[in-house]
Amino acid sequence: MQEYIEVRGARENNLKNVSLRIPKRKITIFTGVSGSGKSSIVFDTIATEAQRQLNENFSMFVRNFLPRYAQPDADAIENLSMAIVVDQNRLGGGSHSTMGTVTDIYSVLRLLFSRVGQPYVGSANLFSFNDPQGMCPDCNGIGRKLEVDLERALDMSKSLNEGALLLPDYGVTSWDWSLCTQSGLFDNDKKLSDYSPEEMELLLYSKPYKVKTEMAGKTINLTFDGVIAKFNRKYITRDLKTLSERTQKAVEPFITYGPCSLCKGARLSQAALGSKINGYNIAQLSAMEASELINVIHHITDPVAAPMVKMLTQRLQYLIDIGLEYLSLNRETDTLSGGESQRVKIVKHLSSSLMDVMYVFDEPSIGLHPRDVHRLNELLQKLRDRGNTVLVVEHDPEVIKAADHIVDVGPRAGSGGGTIVYEGDFDGLLHTDTLTGKHLLQSMPIKSTFRKPTGKLPIKNAHVNNLQNVSVDIPKGVLTVVTGVAGSGKSSLIHQVFLRQHPDAIVIDQSAVGTSSRSNPATYTGIMDDVRKAFATANKVSPSLFSFNSKGACENCQGLGVIYSDLAFLSNVKTPCEVCGGKRFKDEVLEYKLHGKSITDVLAMSVREALDYFGVKEIVNRLQAMSDVGLDYLTLGQPLSTLSGGECQRIKLASELHKKGSIYVMDEPTTGLHMSDIGHLLTIMNRLVDTGNTVIVIEHNTDVIKNADWIIDMGPEGGTKGGRVVFEGTPQQILTAEGSLTGAYLQVAEHSH
């Protein structure tokens, strides 16, 4: 008998008394334009209530350490299971957190080495780089430290007399240089490239060495130190920040944050690195990509190792199934993209044996090449078939097809949304008149004419991460789309190489815009100053009265609109301020009107309403930019901390639209965008290019790829099998390109419509 999660009378954010029955142990996908209320139902109502009720089961003492959830605004929410939310928040964790530690695969590997590694070292914690007994003593288990960049410090083609030492303090005729040349240890006319390893060691790292030298007819003792040893002592082992700015500037070019010279970046003690299984130590295994590592693990036949081998192969197989076969266990978690972080979290949950859990996913298709979306669908089905309820917020038609049940929210965004416009299966959705139904089968044609580049922005010999010495030109003055499967090197190429070489480019990504509850669209876009001026002029008072961060703030809540009361052992309670009723301003400020509206009325307007209300040119232009990027449903006073990643990206775009002759870099701008909004986004990109800008987009969305003037396709696969440019040219040429997965996929998509 089918059971349901019941939601009655949900009113969070823009929801209009929504009531819903969601089938349990099935995959239910929530669709609708961005801002329609999908997240308000799934995250702010269902998931929040499930987490809140779970936390209520703990003692007061434990609850103090748990995040605090307010009760969602709804009449009833029934039949909930425990919720596991798998979102796209990046996995932080700093330099001590790696893919192996966060998925617990590394702890099984440590156990394996402590049991069957030869020679025997001891317990599993001796293989942990986060344990004082296991970490490398030189770099404290980080694997990197500040060192001298030898390539910059020495010119190997010169001799000492010709000025081979490029470090500050070693110019020809300087005191330190004279010590070197007069020490009698070196042939001062021999090129450094001809030095023997012993001579090199002496020149760079020699311990202090007494040298007799003649000076004004007397023999005196001087001390010669290895050049690098002395530099390290003088600059690196003390805190650089304590030196004068001039010295810092002189020294900085020669210092690099490089692999630790003792452990060579492996993070572990020499004892741990000495213990091997089948000829490999634990660091070598951690550096392998999952697809390679699983084969090595298969060949461990020691019967003691059997249970660990079984667990390792199972977990590595999950990584491979979800399309992360190119990641290695030593990859630091803060270098993973949002989509990768989300997939790593899924792996973590796949290895649990809980059932009857409610899994909640936020756009899991992000960062996945269309070719790999089926892997994600198989995973969602695997979770469901174990007896779990799977809720997904998603825009990708290929994922929506995998749903057992679909809830379409709309009809539009913001105040124009918040109702359920369709419930049922995929076929039924195709025949409804909702925005989702109408756009599901529509596909944009491939562009037939392409803009001519006005020049080029070269990338030379890039070898960051997995890039295989890539040199490629990005054309100026056109729309370039960089594509390729996950892990193919798109982000490395653009974020780590291109942006270093072109630091003036405008980057529009999905990182949060304002974290404080005091920043909102009006303050972020700079409209607020003009609004305050308009109110001040109309009422002949000071503009600062109309700021809730300044004179106009309600004195009871300091302009926050809410009061946080700390009830000691109970959860913090956020209640609307009883003096201003949540309006943030003093009463007298609300008496002042502009065209019949008070300042709070204006902040409560959506961008769309404000466009009709304001007549000031500066304000209208900025509002228009927000409307153009599809954010016309946001209210001017909505705290920016409540925006999704895609919304953050679009509000940044809106505030940068007016520049000319710039380079724009966008990272998956279709994130969180409904199919019906992609046309708007393309219009904006095209307008940017037409006004003389260069636009570079990293994207998997086929409609965006078809609209490019130029495509750079990375691949052919992820990880060590990627990192090359497999194709550069127009969308028409990619259809027939050999070896391009993107081209092959586009061709299939063309034929299916």
C-alpha positions in Angstrom: 0.0 0.0 0.0 1.4 3.4 -1.0 2.2 5.7 1.9 2.5 9.5 1.5 4.3 12.4 3.1 1.5 14.9 3.8 2.1 18.7 3.7 -0.9 20.9 4.5 -1.1 24.7 4.3 2.6 25.5 3.7 3.3 29.3 3.7 7.2 29.5 3.9 8.5 32.4 1.8 6.3 32.8 -1.3 4.2 29.6 -0.8 0.5 30.2 -1.0 -1.1 27.7 1.4 0.4 24.7 -0.5 -0.9 21.2 0.3 0.8 18.2 -1.2 1.0 14.4 -1.0 4.4 13.0 -1.9 4.7 9.2 -2.4 7.2 7.5 -0.1 10.0 5.2 -1.4 9.7 6.8 -4.8 11.7 9.4 -6.7 9.8 12.7 -6.7 11.2 15.5 -8.8 10.3 19.2 -8.1 10.5 21.5 -11.2 9.6 25.1 -12.0 11.2 28.4 -12.8 13.9 29.7 -10.3 12.1 31.5 -7.5 8.9 29.6 -8.0 9.0 28.0 -4.5 10.6 24.6 -5.2 13.2 25.0 -2.5 10.8 26.6 -0.1 8.7 23.3 -0.2 11.6 20.8 -0.3 14.3 22.5 1.9 12.6 25.1 4.0 9.5 23.1 4.8 10.0 19.3 4.5 13.7 18.9 5.2 13.8 21.6 7.9 10.9 20.0 9.8 12.4 16.5 9.5 15.8 17.8 10.9 14.1 19.8 13.6 12.0 16.8 14.8 15.1 14.6 14.7 17.0 17.1 16.9 14.2 17.3 19.4 15.0 13.7 20.3 18.3 14.6 21.8 19.0 15.9 25.3 19.2 19.6 25.9 22.9 19.3 26.3 23.5 17.7 22.9 21.0 20.1 21.2 23.3 23.0 22.1 25.8 21.6 19.6 23.4 21.1 16.8 22.2 23.6 14.2 18.9 25.2 15.2 15.9 24.9 13.0 12.8 27.1 13.4 9.4 25.5 12.9 8.3 26.0 9.2 5.2 28.0 8.6 2.7 25.2 7.7 -0.5 23.8 9.2 0.7 20.2 9.2 3.6 18.1 8.0 3.1 14.3 8.5 4.7 10.9 7.9 8.3 12.3 7.6 11.4 10.1 7.6 14.8 11.1 8.8 16.2 13.6 6.2 19.6 13.5 4.6 20.2 16.7 2.7 22.8 16.4 -0.1 23.4 20.0 -1.2 26.0 21.7 -3.3 27.8 23.5 -0.5 31.5 23.0 -1.2 33.2 20.6 1.2 35.6 22.9 3.0 38.0 21.4 5.5 41.3 23.1 4.7 44.5 21.3 3.9 43.9 18.4 6.3 40.7 17.2 4.6 41.1 15.0 1.5 38.7 13.0 -0.6 40.0 9.9 1.3 39.4 11.3 4.8 35.9 12.7 4.0 34.6 9.5 2.4 36.3 7.3 5.1 38.0 5.3 2.4 41.4 6.4 3.7 40.7 5.1 7.2 40.1 1.6 5.7 43.3 1.9 3.8 45.2 2.8 6.9 43.8 -0.2 8.7 44.9 -2.3 5.7 48.5 -1.1 5.9 48.6 -1.5 9.7 47.7 -5.2 9.2 49.5 -6.4 6.1 52.0 -3.6 5.2 55.7 -4.7 5.2 57.7 -3.9 7.2 55.2 -3.7 10.1 55.0 -0.1 11.4 52.2 -0.3 14.0 48.6 0.8 14.5 46.5 2.5 11.8 47.0 6.0 13.3 50.7 5.9 12.4 49.5 6.1 8.8 47.4 9.2 9.4 48.8 12.6 8.4 46.5 14.2 10.9 48.1 12.3 13.8 51.3 13.7 15.4 52.8 10.2 15.3 52.1 9.7 11.6 52.6 13.1 10.1 55.8 14.2 8.3 57.8 16.1 11.0 59.0 18.8 8.5 55.6 20.0 7.1 53.3 18.8 9.9 51.3 16.6 7.5 50.4 19.3 5.1 52.7 18.0 2.4 53.8 21.5 1.3 55.8 24.3 2.8 57.4 27.6 1.9 60.6 27.0 -0.1 63.0 28.8 -2.5 62.0 28.6 -6.1 65.3 27.4 -7.5 64.3 28.1 -11.1 64.0 31.8 -10.2 66.9 31.9 -7.8 69.6 30.5 -10.2 70.5 31.1 -13.8 72.1 27.7 -14.7 73.5 29.0 -18.0 75.9 31.5 -16.2 78.9 31.2 -13.9 79.2 32.9 -10.5 81.3 35.7 -12.1 78.6 36.2 -14.7 75.9 36.6 -12.0 74.3 33.2 -11.8 72.9 33.9 -8.4 69.7 35.9 -8.9 68.6 36.2 -5.3 68.6 39.7 -3.6 71.9 40.3 -1.8 73.9 38.3 -4.3 74.4 40.8 -7.1 78.0 40.7 -8.6 80.4 42.7 -6.3 77.9 42.5 -3.4 79.2 41.3 0.0 77.4 38.0 0.0 78.6 37.3 -3.6 82.2 38.1 -2.6 82.0 35.6 0.2 81.0 32.9 -2.4 83.6 33.8 -4.9 86.5 34.3 -2.4 85.7 31.1 -0.5 88.0 29.1 -2.8 85.3 26.4 -2.8 84.1 27.0 -6.4 85.4 27.6 -9.9 84.0 31.0 -10.4 84.1 30.8 -14.2 82.3 27.5 -14.5 78.7 27.5 -15.6 76.3 26.2 -12.9 74.9 23.6 -15.3 78.4 22.0 -15.3 78.6 21.7 -11.5 78.6 18.2 -10.0 75.8 17.3 -7.6 78.3 17.7 -4.7 79.4 21.2 -5.8 75.7 22.2 -6.2 74.9 20.9 -2.7 77.9 22.8 -1.2 76.9 26.1 -3.0 73.3 25.9 -2.0 73.0 24.1 1.3 76.5 24.0 2.9 76.7 24.4 6.7 78.5 27.5 7.9 82.1 27.2 6.8 85.1 29.3 8.0 87.0 30.9 5.1 90.4 32.6 5.5 90.7 35.7 3.4 93.2 38.6 2.9 91.9 42.0 3.7 94.0 45.1 3.7 97.1 43.0 4.2 95.7 41.1 7.2 94.3 37.5 7.2 90.7 37.4 8.7 88.2 34.6 9.2 84.8 35.0 7.4 81.9 32.5 7.4 80.4 31.1 4.2 76.9 29.6 4.3 75.1 27.7 1.5 73.2 30.3 -0.5 69.7 28.8 -0.1 70.4 27.8 3.5 71.2 31.4 4.4 68.2 32.7 2.5 65.9 30.3 4.3 67.3 31.3 7.7 67.0 35.0 6.8 63.6 35.1 5.3 61.6 31.8 5.3 62.0 30.6 8.9 61.0 34.0 10.3 57.6 35.5 9.6 57.9 37.4 6.3 55.1 39.8 7.5 57.5 41.3 10.1 60.0 42.5 7.5 59.7 45.9 5.8 57.4 46.1 2.8 60.4 46.8 0.5 62.1 43.6 1.7 58.9 41.6 1.3 58.6 42.8 -2.3 62.2 42.0 -3.1 62.0 38.5 -1.6 58.5 37.3 -2.6 59.3 36.4 -6.3 61.8 33.8 -5.1 59.5 32.0 -2.6 57.1 29.3 -3.6 54.7 27.2 -1.6 56.1 23.9 -2.9 56.1 20.2 -2.0 57.9 19.5 1.3 61.5 18.3 0.5 61.4 15.5 3.1 58.2 13.7 2.3 57.9 15.0 -1.3 54.3 16.0 -0.7 53.2 12.6 0.7 52.4 14.2 4.2 53.6 11.1 6.1 56.5 10.1 8.3 59.4 8.2 6.7 58.4 5.1 8.7 54.9 5.1 7.2 56.2 5.7 3.7 58.6 2.7 4.1 55.8 0.2 4.7 54.5 -1.4 1.4 51.9 -3.7 0.0 52.8 -5.3 -3.4 55.5 -2.7 -3.8 53.3 0.4 -3.2 53.3 2.6 -0.1 50.1 4.2 1.2 50.9 7.6 -0.3 51.4 6.1 -3.8 48.0 4.4 -3.5 46.4 7.6 -2.4 47.8 9.4 -5.4 46.2 7.0 -7.9 42.9 7.8 -9.6 40.0 5.6 -8.2 39.8 3.6 -11.5 43.5 2.6 -11.2 43.5 2.1 -7.5 40.6 -0.4 -7.6 42.7 -2.7 -9.8 45.7 -2.6 -7.4 43.4 -3.3 -4.4 41.9 -6.4 -6.3 45.4 -7.9 -6.4 45.9 -8.0 -2.6 45.4 -11.6 -1.8 46.5 -11.9 1.9 43.6 -13.6 3.7 43.9 -11.1 6.6 43.1 -8.3 4.2 40.0 -9.8 2.7 37.3 -7.8 4.6 39.2 -4.6 4.1 39.7 -5.3 0.4 36.0 -6.0 0.0 35.0 -2.7 1.7 37.6 -0.7 -0.3 36.5 -2.1 -3.7 32.8 -1.5 -2.9 33.4 2.2 -2.0 35.8 2.8 -4.9 33.2 1.2 -7.2 30.6 3.8 -6.0 33.1 6.6 -6.9 33.5 5.1 -10.3 29.7 4.6 -10.8 28.9 8.2 -10.1 31.5 9.5 -12.5 34.3 10.5 -10.1 36.7 7.8 -11.3 39.3 10.5 -12.1 39.6 11.7 -8.4 42.4 10.4 -6.2 42.1 9.9 -2.4 44.8 12.6 -1.7 42.8 15.3 -3.6 42.1 18.1 -1.1 38.3 18.6 -0.6 38.5 22.4 -0.9 39.6 22.0 -4.5 36.4 20.1 -5.5 33.7 22.0 -7.4 30.2 22.2 -6.1 29.0 19.4 -8.3 31.9 17.2 -7.3 31.4 17.9 -3.6 27.8 16.9 -4.0 28.7 13.6 -5.7 31.3 12.9 -3.0 28.6 13.3 -0.4 26.4 10.9 -2.3 29.2 8.3 -2.2 29.4 8.8 1.6 25.7 8.0 1.9 25.7 5.1 -0.5 27.9 3.1 1.8 25.5 3.4 4.7 22.9 0.7 5.3 20.2 3.0 6.5 16.8 2.5 4.9 13.5 4.4 4.9 15.5 7.6 4.9 14.4 10.7 2.9 17.2 11.9 0.6 17.0 15.5 -0.6 19.0 16.6 -3.6 19.6 20.1 -4.9 20.2 20.0 -8.6 22.5 17.0 -8.6 23.1 17.2 -12.4 25.3 20.3 -11.9 28.8 19.9 -13.3 27.8 16.6 -15.1 28.4 16.3 -18.8 25.2 15.2 -20.6 26.9 11.9 -21.3 27.1 11.1 -17.6 23.6 12.1 -16.4 22.4 8.5 -16.7 24.9 7.5 -14.0 23.3 10.0 -11.7 19.8 8.6 -12.5 21.1 5.0 -11.8 22.3 6.2 -8.4 19.0 7.9 -7.5 17.2 4.6 -8.5 19.7 2.6 -6.3 18.8 4.8 -3.3 15.1 4.4 -4.0 15.3 0.6 -4.5 16.8 0.2 -1.0 13.5 1.5 0.3 14.3 5.3 0.6 12.3 8.3 -0.4 14.2 10.5 -2.9 13.3 14.2 -3.4 15.1 16.1 -6.1 15.0 19.8 -7.1 16.1 19.7 -10.8 15.9 21.5 -14.2 17.6 18.9 -16.4 15.0 17.2 -18.7 17.1 14.0 -18.7 16.9 13.7 -14.9 13.2 14.7 -14.8 12.5 11.7 -17.0 13.7 9.4 -14.3 11.1 10.6 -11.8 8.3 8.3 -10.5 6.3 11.4 -9.6 6.7 15.1 -10.6 5.6 18.2 -8.8 5.7 21.4 -11.0 5.7 24.6 -9.0 4.7 28.0 -10.5 3.3 29.4 -12.5 6.0 32.1 -12.3 8.6 33.3 -9.8 8.4 35.2 -6.5 4.9 36.6 -5.7 3.8 35.1 -9.1 4.7 31.6 -8.0 4.2 29.6 -4.8 1.4 27.3 -6.1 1.4 23.7 -7.5 0.6 23.8 -11.2 1.0 20.0 -11.9 1.4 16.7 -10.1 1.9 13.4 -12.0 4.2 11.5 -14.3 6.5 12.7 -17.1 4.1 12.0 -20.0 1.4 14.0 -18.3 3.7 16.9 -17.8 4.5 17.0 -21.5 0.8 17.7 -22.2 0.3 20.4 -19.6 0.4 24.1 -20.4 3.0 25.0 -17.7 6.3 26.6 -18.5 8.0 23.3 -17.7 5.6 21.3 -19.9 6.0 23.7 -22.8 9.8 23.8 -22.7 10.6 20.2 -22.1 10.8 19.1 -25.7 11.8 22.4 -27.2 15.4 22.5 -28.4 17.3 25.4 -29.8 18.7 25.1 -33.3 22.5 25.2 -33.9 23.7 28.7 -34.8 24.5 29.1 -38.5 26.5 32.3 -38.5 29.4 33.0 -36.2 31.1 36.3 -35.2 34.6 36.9 -36.4 37.2 37.3 -33.5 38.9 40.7 -33.1 42.1 39.2 -31.8 43.2 36.4 -29.5 44.0 35.8 -25.8 46.7 33.0 -25.8 47.1 30.4 -23.1 50.6 28.9 -23.2 52.0 25.6 -21.9 49.4 25.1 -19.2 50.2 22.2 -16.9 48.2 22.9 -13.7 46.5 19.8 -12.2 45.8 17.4 -15.1 46.5 19.8 -18.0 48.9 18.2 -20.4 51.0 21.2 -21.5 48.0 22.8 -23.2 48.4 25.8 -25.5 45.2 27.3 -26.9 44.0 30.7 -28.1 40.7 32.1 -26.8 39.3 34.4 -29.5 38.5 38.0 -28.5 35.2 39.7 -29.1 33.1 36.5 -29.4 31.2 34.0 -27.2 33.5 31.1 -26.4 32.1 28.1 -24.6 34.5 25.7 -22.8 33.0 22.2 -22.4 34.1 18.7 -21.6 33.2 15.9 -19.1 33.7 16.4 -15.4 37.4 16.4 -14.5 38.5 17.1 -18.1 40.4 20.3 -17.0 37.9 23.0 -18.0 38.1 24.8 -14.6 41.9 24.3 -14.3 42.3 25.9 -17.8 40.1 28.9 -17.1 40.3 29.6 -13.4 43.9 28.6 -12.7 45.7 29.5 -15.9 43.7 31.9 -18.0 42.7 34.2 -15.0 46.2 34.3 -13.7 47.4 35.5 -17.1 44.4 37.9 -17.4 43.7 39.1 -13.8 41.5 42.0 -15.1 38.8 39.7 -16.3 35.4 39.9 -14.6 34.6 36.6 -13.0 30.9 35.8 -12.4 30.7 32.6 -10.4 28.3 31.1 -7.9 30.0 32.0 -4.6 27.8 33.8 -2.1 27.4 37.6 -2.5 26.6 39.0 0.9 26.7 36.9 4.0 25.2 39.5 6.4 21.5 39.8 6.8 21.9 43.5 6.2 22.8 43.3 2.5 20.0 43.0 0.0 19.5 43.6 -3.8 19.0 47.3 -3.2 22.2 47.8 -1.3 24.2 45.4 -3.5 23.3 47.0 -6.8 23.8 50.5 -5.4 20.1 51.5 -6.0 19.7 52.2 -2.3 21.7 55.4 -2.3 19.5 56.8 -5.1 16.4 55.7 -3.3 17.5 57.4 -0.1 18.3 60.6 -2.0 14.9 60.5 -3.7 13.1 60.1 -0.4 15.2 62.8 1.3 14.6 65.4 -1.5 10.9 64.7 -1.6 10.6 65.2 2.2 13.5 67.7 2.8 15.2 65.6 5.4 18.6 63.8 5.7 19.1 60.7 3.5 20.6 58.8 6.4 17.1 58.6 8.0 16.2 56.2 5.2 18.9 53.7 6.1 18.3 50.9 8.6 22.0 50.7 9.2 22.1 54.4 10.3 19.9 57.1 11.8 16.6 55.6 10.6 17.0 52.2 12.3 14.4 51.1 14.9 16.2 51.4 18.2 14.8 48.2 19.7 16.2 45.9 17.0 19.0 48.1 15.6 17.4 47.9 12.2 17.6 44.1 12.0 13.8 43.7 12.0 14.1 40.7 14.3 15.2 40.1 17.9 17.4 37.1 18.7 16.7 35.9 22.2 19.1 33.5 23.7 17.1 31.2 26.0 20.2 29.6 27.5 19.6 25.9 27.2 16.8 26.2 24.6 17.3 27.0 21.0 17.8 30.6 19.9 14.6 32.2 19.0 14.2 34.7 16.2 11.1 36.8 16.7 9.9 39.9 14.7 10.7 43.1 16.6 7.5 44.2 18.5 8.4 47.9 18.2 8.7 48.1 14.4 6.9 44.9 13.5 9.8 43.7 11.4 9.9 46.8 9.3 13.5 47.8 10.5 12.8 51.6 10.7 11.6 54.0 13.4 8.0 55.0 13.2 8.6 58.6 12.2 10.6 57.5 9.1 7.6 55.6 7.9 5.6 58.8 7.9 7.7 60.1 5.0 6.3 59.1 1.6 7.5 59.1 -2.0 4.7 58.8 -4.6 2.4 57.6 -1.7 4.8 54.8 -0.5 6.9 54.6 2.6 10.5 53.3 2.5 9.4 49.8 3.8 6.7 49.6 1.1 9.5 50.2 -1.5 11.8 47.6 0.0 9.0 45.1 -0.1 8.5 45.7 -3.9 9.7 43.1 -6.4 12.1 44.4 -9.0 9.2 44.1 -11.5 6.9 46.4 -9.4 9.8 48.8 -8.7 10.4 49.3 -12.4 6.8 50.7 -12.8 7.2 52.8 -9.6 10.5 54.7 -10.1 11.1 57.4 -12.6 14.8 58.0 -11.8 17.0 57.0 -14.7 19.9 55.5 -12.6 17.5 53.4 -10.6 15.6 52.1 -13.6 18.8 51.1 -15.5 20.0 49.0 -12.6 16.5 47.4 -12.0 16.3 46.7 -15.7 19.6 44.8 -15.5 18.2 42.6 -12.7 15.1 42.0 -14.7 17.2 41.1 -17.8 19.0 38.4 -15.9 15.7 36.8 -14.8 15.6 38.2 -11.2 12.6 40.4 -11.5 10.8 38.4 -8.8 13.3 39.3 -6.0 12.2 42.0 -3.6 14.5 44.9 -3.1 14.8 44.2 0.6 15.4 40.4 0.5 18.5 39.5 2.5 21.2 38.2 0.0 22.1 35.4 2.4 18.8 33.7 1.3 19.8 33.6 -2.4 20.7 30.3 -4.2 24.1 29.8 -6.0 22.5 30.5 -9.4 20.7 33.6 -8.1 24.0 34.9 -6.6 25.7 34.4 -10.0 22.9 36.3 -11.8 22.9 39.2 -9.4 26.6 39.6 -10.0 26.0 39.5 -13.7 23.4 42.2 -13.3 25.8 44.5 -11.5 28.5 44.1 -14.1 26.4 44.4 -17.3 27.4 48.0 -18.1 31.1 47.5 -18.8 32.6 47.6 -22.3 35.8 46.0 -23.7 36.0 43.7 -20.8 36.6 39.9 -20.5 33.7 38.1 -18.7 34.2 34.6 -17.4 31.1 32.7 -16.3 31.1 29.3 -14.6 28.0 27.3 -15.4 25.6 30.3 -15.5 22.6 28.0 -16.2 22.8 26.6 -12.7 19.4 26.9 -11.1 17.9 28.2 -14.3 14.6 26.8 -15.7 14.6 25.9 -19.4 12.4 28.8 -20.1 15.0 31.3 -18.8 18.0 30.0 -20.8 16.8 32.1 -23.7 17.0 35.3 -21.6 20.5 34.3 -20.4 21.7 33.8 -24.0 20.2 37.2 -25.0 22.3 38.8 -22.3 25.5 37.0 -23.3 25.0 38.0 -26.9 24.3 41.6 -25.9 27.6 41.6 -23.9 29.5 40.4 -26.9 27.7 42.8 -29.3 28.8 45.7 -27.1 32.4 44.8 -27.5 33.1 42.4 -24.7 34.8 38.9 -24.8 32.6 36.3 -23.0 34.0 32.9 -21.9 31.6 30.4 -20.5 32.2 27.0 -18.8 29.0 25.1 -19.5 27.4 21.7 -20.1 24.0 23.0 -21.2 23.5 22.0 -24.9 21.5 25.1 -25.7 24.3 27.3 -24.6 26.9 25.2 -26.5 24.8 25.5 -29.7 24.8 29.2 -29.4 28.6 29.7 -29.1 30.7 31.3 -31.8 33.6 29.2 -30.7 33.9 26.0 -28.7 36.9 24.6 -26.8 36.2 21.0 -25.9 38.4 19.5 -23.2 38.9 15.8 -22.6 38.7 13.2 -23.9 37.8 11.9 -20.4 38.5 13.1 -16.8 41.6 13.0 -14.7 44.8 11.7 -16.3 42.8 10.7 -19.3 41.8 14.3 -19.8 43.6 17.6 -19.8 43.9 18.0 -23.6 42.0 20.1 -26.1 40.2 17.6 -28.2 38.4 20.2 -30.4 38.4 23.9 -31.2 36.0 25.3 -33.7 32.3 26.2 -34.3 29.2 24.3 -33.1 28.6 23.1 -36.6 32.1 21.7 -36.9 31.9 19.8 -33.5 29.1 17.6 -34.7 31.5 15.7 -36.9 34.6 16.0 -34.8 36.5 12.8 -34.1 36.9 11.9 -30.4 34.7 14.7 -29.0 32.2 13.3 -26.5 30.4 16.7 -26.6 30.1 16.5 -30.4 28.8 13.0 -30.3 26.2 13.9 -27.7 25.0 17.0 -29.6 24.5 14.9 -32.6 22.3 12.4 -30.7 20.3 15.3 -29.3 19.9 16.8 -32.8 18.5 13.5 -34.2 16.1 12.9 -31.3 14.1 16.1 -31.9 
